[in-house]
């Protein structure tokens, strides 16, 4: 079954920065795998945020975090889409163990499906530009994105080429020496051999325990800092000071898992500023490296744009 429904995002008449909702009206499209439809069915359930008006748009694959639902990122992916991007957010699993191999395999299968299948599920006149393709992931999804891009699993590859890679508070396991398989981090500076631009986004509170009974959601030794230290140029790095590991999710995340996103991780005062920041910095980075429009990313680097959050760290490798 394919379910389409209009976005609740309100479009501004003129978008002033990437951190504002963009000028494209967006639609969310939910796709469930099936065998009886004549259109090519995706390997996994997908949530797609797409501009509603006809045009040719770059594509971003966005991978959810550990034991989270893709629907928890609805507001974030609509923000990105409102600036003229098609965002494909798969539901990689519902129950999963520590090994991320199947997640990597599924992401490769979804990527390979895009060319034959994606256009069948988009609004009339909307076409994906798969020559401008990015890959992003949050938490464990960030680990999976890096693992696929780095070819960590033999014989798993994609037919399409990624031009941009983003880790949103990526996590490679429980602690240094306790990485979940396949390990991504090697602890050798600038060792990632990637033929694409890379961005790492971190949360200042991700490494802080919510309470003594639970580990930090993004522990030191396997978090954003460690991922960025292994990046090569071109790469950029942003850490939001007073926000937590799940603060880019929707304001309301329902169900037991939704409640857990508030209970297990240290959090900031509100999700909206962090979500706006993550959405905006994704847009600025994708515009720079998929569209060749780097002015806003450079303005952010130079401190000429007002940000929704205070940054704890910022760095560029150029």
Protein Blocks (a to p, Z undefined) as FASTA:
>chain_A
ZZddddfbdcdfbdfbfkbccfbdcddddddddfkbmbdcdfbdcdddddfbgcdddddd
ddddehiafklmmmmmmmmmmnopacddddfbfbdcfblklmmmmmmmmmmmmmmmmmmm
gcehiacdfkbccdddehjlmmmmmmmmnopaghiacfbdcfbdcdehiafbjbghiacc
ddfbgoighkaccdbdddddddfklmpcfbfkbccfbdghiamklmmmmpccdddddddf
kbcfklmbcfbdgdjklmmmmmmpccdfbfklmmmmmmmmmmmmmmmmmnopaklmmmmm
nopaccfbdcfbdcddZZ
